[in-house]
Amino acid sequence: MAMGTREIEQAPLWVATSDLPKSPGHPFYVKLNALLDSAEFDGFVEKKCQRFYAPVMGRPSLAPGRYFRLLLIGYFEGLDSERGIAWRATDSLAVRSFLRLVVDEAPPDHSTISRTRRLIDVETHREVFTWVQQRLVDAALLKGKTIAIDATTLEANAAMRSIVRRDTGETYQEFLTGLAKASGIETPTREDLARLDRKRKKKTSNKEWTNPFDPDAKVAKMKDGRTHLAHKAEHAVDVETGAVVAVTLQGADEGDTTTIVETTIAATDQLEDAQAKVDDPQPLEEAVADKGYHSNQTMTDLAAVGIRSYIAEPDRGRRDWSKEPEAQEPVYANRRRIRGQRGRRLMRRRGETIERSFAHVYDTGGMRRTHLRGHTNILKRLLIHVSGFNLGLIMRQMIGLGTPRGLQGRAAILIATLLVLLAALHRRLVAIWPSFRRHVAMRDRLSALTTFVVNSSATVTCTTGC
């Protein structure tokens, strides 16, 4: 057969649709679409979003069902921006199939996604989040008796070099220049300003500095030790199932003892809405958190609303209750609970469930750094992002996989497991029957093959649906 050569040809004017490339769809997205269709997801969101659309005006709009599917793609594909979501929808035939795009229909542009997000309010996004929780209740994946609460920081879409003084409006560079001139340096160089900045005791404070482009972003220390403008996302997770009950967004400078009130109220409301059709709904009874949430006021507030607290207590030494006698009993009751067997078990479970939700939503899910500004915009995206995490729990119950990337490496792991079992069986037979010892060479080859497959299983991927 002769080698073909590349020829430059004019594109045909007409192409039959039967000749266009088609995709059978990714197995995960096919099952997810079946789940959404069985619960009439598109009809639900179209009814909720009807007031945001004009009857006839301008260019064709983005359907609500397709818009929310695009945001779900952001979680399942680990995409951090709406530009990335639009590019993925253009590039992947499997994603086009999930979005129900016909062959002659172009995927939406990132500007269309952003405009639709701005038009649909945050309460509608929260109703979609509640709709997913109702599916969790139907699948017995949301109990709601015990929740674990913790927070993490999200890097803001704003730079530290853009901050200005709240009182004068000076930039950081202008502020340092003024300090240098006040200290006797008439024409300070960049090295002079850097040296002066290093010697200053207190460099930045959220009370004195703000970012003019994103006032909601606050100066905070990130998980890796860097100082950056950030937001604080707080999760309330069902300890029994790992489902996210509520998610709130606050300023990164707000303390845990302050934000736990809003998150607990949000978790209570979400549980009521998610179990609206349940005959005997399960109320919130217990809250588990780390020692950053412990305070006299927190213990008193939780006890007042009938929620048992399992909050780790920092070592404060001998306490004086003369000024706050009403907090003594709740603090001591919490101390007894966390020292018991159930308290220690809940503490271990808290770390497992909370950190898993953070890892899936922000690290592999792609929202550790936000590309939006303002808490309202970020919360819209965050609510659907967490909805994708909750849908993953249902998918894991249905097909054993919580994300489409879970299919990668399944074949290699299966082969490695079978080879390990065969090697164990061979060693057992050799131990029982000495006559099998003549097969030492075969056993060594099998052992070497098993080691090779196990070591290389991380790099082998399943091609089904990819």
Steps between C-alpha positions, in 0.01 A plus 500: 500500500646834401546772758239770474598861451333806642303695246344840541139475394217743509244420768175366358209741489245245623558219748245234583419479870551125485866564409566723801684346798276375779569384851321221687545716809706450810352216712500723808323790330249266337401365842497851649269626226272202563492593870417863424232404246334253736450779755393756233791733567453710184134565568580600858771755413301642207209569731727664760685712242205603286482850650858576394429447128311730264236345267668626181799730512850507355712199417406145605558442871674220688247248629502466882554124490800542272638788712497296821648201318787723387572595861487132597759435227724743688499269803518166322779612265691707760469829307552818697364759253202545274736545206635154571148358518410654163821365344435151637146505361644588159779244511327187634232306314409319823434833676294618201292186537449573871390856414257365234658705222396395150759467223433841345482689832801684636569480875442821699777756528647582841339847486158335463567283805611806702201708395258220589664465840462872566132496400395200713500593868677313778174372650423307181845343515425407860172337393694282255733409787193403706360297208818291495472450877147370452644236266744413779209455740327272249818291476541489883828692470404792723423438867548841658527397863869585543693756297868589496599863440831634375630776272770547237638795306451572130749718316325813375514640147685807624867591547662628816679771301160653416393572858438860606464683830144528621551853637710669230469272198879474467650194339752292690786648294386856571463421869856367524632800308333733750655312792843516336477875447383546857810311619733736308543324162414762236512274192457143622603219268333162473765351728429771761129425489562124532731555797246730668222246438702221665559710813134588550336302780141490371480498122136447403171502685151448363386799707742727314528341155253381237499392137299743282415229245375241752414651840383158625853360471695519827868467583562156650764230531445213258548130573848506349609794719468777239323826580235568239157648449254219567148392585383255765279205401339304781344153462246317712533129414283207603729284713317176417496530120753771408242711314540878519199637685583871469772725362550865592746766384639769729792737523832332564558723804191378687561265792364147518298576813313765301436312176377178667172674581420573134606152387294325767192703410554424130540128576176498702307672220647271233405188694142623535472577128667175393263294716187698414330189356613265777233395749737487797791740425823467695590829677854615562609375842882502515783722374868399487786745449865561585631721780496813284122510545506469880386798701263567789254672266503210252432245773217713642338559158507134398359390835224761474372357169526139620807392299754279678850624435809287448756779463863449597597723791837682501711495814405821681613395845282550806181687410335783696121486456410799717448729197317248278331247731240405236775357274642263762248219459507492113882505498527219754234293321691538172821399678341181630366409156827545311686286755257211458532217253236641266661844511841364397339298222314805367821705507677245282203482267484881478852529362434229243174637361589869507843464340357273232246764399773768490728281289229413246340843472805727510814303419395249233179694430694812401356769726794559732560821304192694396469687170196699614467805721246572769348253742173482308665391175734255670219348708292431186782298350583338834146375562488315167857379548404340832184365335729313264677349800166385644395357164827310500388321818186380323701393195743310720205310648364427152811407298783505754656821361456856625678681216560427130873482567437205730494275194870562446718209608211265580617233256859515622393472863279200418782321316745573780256366760445178306875445460558556870230244581654252257841548656357445848325184380823371347694559822231310690520204264880492527472492879250211491650280228880480478465371145406852396850619582618402156297794376724753676593661171138548409425643844784751472382614158146540633626699800706729277202556271277580799749755636530665159122534455444633853772762459376609159126494577502870587608587147267263315156646432174349388408617153129431539308822441811724516 
